[in-house]
Amino acid sequence: MQIDIELPPQYHLEQADVSRPIKSSLDGSMQKCAVLFPGGYSRDKAVPLLVQLHSWGGNYQEKVHDVAAPAGKRGWIAVCVDYRGGNTNKMACASEFAIQDIVDAVHSMCDHYKIDKKKIYLCGASGGGHMALVMAAKHPELWTAVVSFVPITDLKKWYEEMDPSTETGKAAGELEGFNQEVRSNITNVCGGDPTQGGKPEEEAAARSPITFIEGAKDLDLLIISGKSDNLVPYHQGEDAYKKLVAAGSTKVKFTLADKGHYIDIEEGCAFLEKFSK
């Protein structure tokens, strides 16, 4: 079934919640996904899979336009996953349900299409970069390689940095109150202010990849942060990189781009396509 959305003619788009519903193996809920196929796609040949994640407040349709050309020209299938939508509540933002939604999506794609399991890639930015690192650390067995743009890695620290009294918070606040929205989201996700200790602080740590990033130490992983990023300070990505190196990783790479808050899926795919299991 076609989504009412314009794409380059060499790609077609399938709305998986209509034709390929993906059922959560935890609570039975149905995850919305968009599946893109390259021109000339045939079920007779195994092809690589790109799992594309949405941003902090996004959903499965957010990156459909952006991912179509980079994946399609390489002959890859791409799936844009929803994993409980934006990070506004405790069911999202690296919850066990959100994590399992992505695992279930990969398994569903492999069950329904002929996927080259030696080439399953993951890409995300900002909130999607956060979730890319969560998935890299929690389920490294799924991925051939992962790229994470401008990721949040420490929710408690980010909450502090979005305080309007800080320079970062002031800058983020100029973007339609982004700082206050983020702080409200984190409070909702964690059940309170994570800087006040107790359960909210524990929740923030449990949902922050910096806490368990060592799980990704054997994975081919690229972390890209923006030197002039006013929304997610670049140390967030750099801190995860340093912790991985300290854990013995020889595969992780870190790039400090001379940019702000950004994603370039073509750049990400150029890194990912170098790797095969």
BELFENBEL-V97868 format. One record per residue. N is the residue number from 0. SS is DSSP state (alpha for helix, beta for strand, coil for the rest). Layout:
BEGIN
n=N ss=SS
n=N ss=SS
END
This chain:
BEGIN
n=0 ss=coil
n=1 ss=coil
n=2 ss=coil
n=3 ss=coil
n=4 ss=coil
n=5 ss=coil
n=6 ss=coil
n=7 ss=coil
n=8 ss=coil
n=9 ss=coil
n=10 ss=coil
n=11 ss=beta
n=12 ss=beta
n=13 ss=beta
n=14 ss=beta
n=15 ss=alpha
n=16 ss=alpha
n=17 ss=alpha
n=18 ss=alpha
n=19 ss=coil
n=20 ss=coil
n=21 ss=beta
n=22 ss=beta
n=23 ss=coil
n=24 ss=coil
n=25 ss=coil
n=26 ss=coil
n=27 ss=coil
n=28 ss=coil
n=29 ss=beta
n=30 ss=beta
n=31 ss=coil
n=32 ss=beta
n=33 ss=beta
n=34 ss=beta
n=35 ss=beta
n=36 ss=beta
n=37 ss=coil
n=38 ss=coil
n=39 ss=coil
n=40 ss=coil
n=41 ss=coil
n=42 ss=coil
n=43 ss=coil
n=44 ss=coil
n=45 ss=coil
n=46 ss=beta
n=47 ss=beta
n=48 ss=beta
n=49 ss=beta
n=50 ss=beta
n=51 ss=beta
n=52 ss=coil
n=53 ss=coil
n=54 ss=coil
n=55 ss=coil
n=56 ss=coil
n=57 ss=coil
n=58 ss=coil
n=59 ss=coil
n=60 ss=coil
n=61 ss=coil
n=62 ss=coil
n=63 ss=alpha
n=64 ss=alpha
n=65 ss=alpha
n=66 ss=alpha
n=67 ss=alpha
n=68 ss=alpha
n=69 ss=alpha
n=70 ss=alpha
n=71 ss=alpha
n=72 ss=coil
n=73 ss=coil
n=74 ss=coil
n=75 ss=coil
n=76 ss=beta
n=77 ss=beta
n=78 ss=beta
n=79 ss=beta
n=80 ss=beta
n=81 ss=coil
n=82 ss=coil
n=83 ss=coil
n=84 ss=coil
n=85 ss=coil
n=86 ss=coil
n=87 ss=coil
n=88 ss=coil
n=89 ss=coil
n=90 ss=coil
n=91 ss=coil
n=92 ss=coil
n=93 ss=coil
n=94 ss=coil
n=95 ss=alpha
n=96 ss=alpha
n=97 ss=alpha
n=98 ss=alpha
n=99 ss=alpha
n=100 ss=alpha
n=101 ss=alpha
n=102 ss=alpha
n=103 ss=alpha
n=104 ss=alpha
n=105 ss=alpha
n=106 ss=alpha
n=107 ss=alpha
n=108 ss=alpha
n=109 ss=alpha
n=110 ss=alpha
n=111 ss=alpha
n=112 ss=coil
n=113 ss=coil
n=114 ss=beta
n=115 ss=beta
n=116 ss=beta
n=117 ss=beta
n=118 ss=beta
n=119 ss=beta
n=120 ss=beta
n=121 ss=beta
n=122 ss=beta
n=123 ss=beta
n=124 ss=beta
n=125 ss=coil
n=126 ss=alpha
n=127 ss=alpha
n=128 ss=alpha
n=129 ss=alpha
n=130 ss=alpha
n=131 ss=alpha
n=132 ss=alpha
n=133 ss=alpha
n=134 ss=alpha
n=135 ss=alpha
n=136 ss=alpha
n=137 ss=alpha
n=138 ss=coil
n=139 ss=alpha
n=140 ss=alpha
n=141 ss=alpha
n=142 ss=coil
n=143 ss=coil
n=144 ss=beta
n=145 ss=beta
n=146 ss=beta
n=147 ss=beta
n=148 ss=beta
n=149 ss=coil
n=150 ss=coil
n=151 ss=coil
n=152 ss=coil
n=153 ss=coil
n=154 ss=alpha
n=155 ss=alpha
n=156 ss=alpha
n=157 ss=alpha
n=158 ss=alpha
n=159 ss=alpha
n=160 ss=alpha
n=161 ss=coil
n=162 ss=coil
n=163 ss=coil
n=164 ss=coil
n=165 ss=coil
n=166 ss=alpha
n=167 ss=alpha
n=168 ss=alpha
n=169 ss=alpha
n=170 ss=alpha
n=171 ss=alpha
n=172 ss=alpha
n=173 ss=coil
n=174 ss=coil
n=175 ss=coil
n=176 ss=coil
n=177 ss=alpha
n=178 ss=alpha
n=179 ss=alpha
n=180 ss=alpha
n=181 ss=alpha
n=182 ss=alpha
n=183 ss=alpha
n=184 ss=alpha
n=185 ss=alpha
n=186 ss=alpha
n=187 ss=alpha
n=188 ss=alpha
n=189 ss=alpha
n=190 ss=coil
n=191 ss=coil
n=192 ss=coil
n=193 ss=alpha
n=194 ss=alpha
n=195 ss=alpha
n=196 ss=coil
n=197 ss=alpha
n=198 ss=alpha
n=199 ss=alpha
n=200 ss=alpha
n=201 ss=alpha
n=202 ss=alpha
n=203 ss=alpha
n=204 ss=alpha
n=205 ss=alpha
n=206 ss=coil
n=207 ss=coil
n=208 ss=alpha
n=209 ss=alpha
n=210 ss=alpha
n=211 ss=coil
n=212 ss=alpha
n=213 ss=alpha
n=214 ss=alpha
n=215 ss=alpha
n=216 ss=coil
n=217 ss=coil
n=218 ss=coil
n=219 ss=beta
n=220 ss=beta
n=221 ss=beta
n=222 ss=beta
n=223 ss=beta
n=224 ss=beta
n=225 ss=beta
n=226 ss=coil
n=227 ss=coil
n=228 ss=coil
n=229 ss=coil
n=230 ss=coil
n=231 ss=coil
n=232 ss=coil
n=233 ss=coil
n=234 ss=alpha
n=235 ss=alpha
n=236 ss=alpha
n=237 ss=alpha
n=238 ss=alpha
n=239 ss=alpha
n=240 ss=alpha
n=241 ss=alpha
n=242 ss=alpha
n=243 ss=alpha
n=244 ss=alpha
n=245 ss=alpha
n=246 ss=coil
n=247 ss=coil
n=248 ss=coil
n=249 ss=coil
n=250 ss=coil
n=251 ss=beta
n=252 ss=beta
n=253 ss=beta
n=254 ss=beta
n=255 ss=beta
n=256 ss=beta
n=257 ss=coil
n=258 ss=coil
n=259 ss=coil
n=260 ss=coil
n=261 ss=coil
n=262 ss=coil
n=263 ss=coil
n=264 ss=alpha
n=265 ss=alpha
n=266 ss=alpha
n=267 ss=alpha
n=268 ss=alpha
n=269 ss=alpha
n=270 ss=alpha
n=271 ss=alpha
n=272 ss=coil
n=273 ss=coil
n=274 ss=coil
n=275 ss=coil
n=276 ss=coil
END
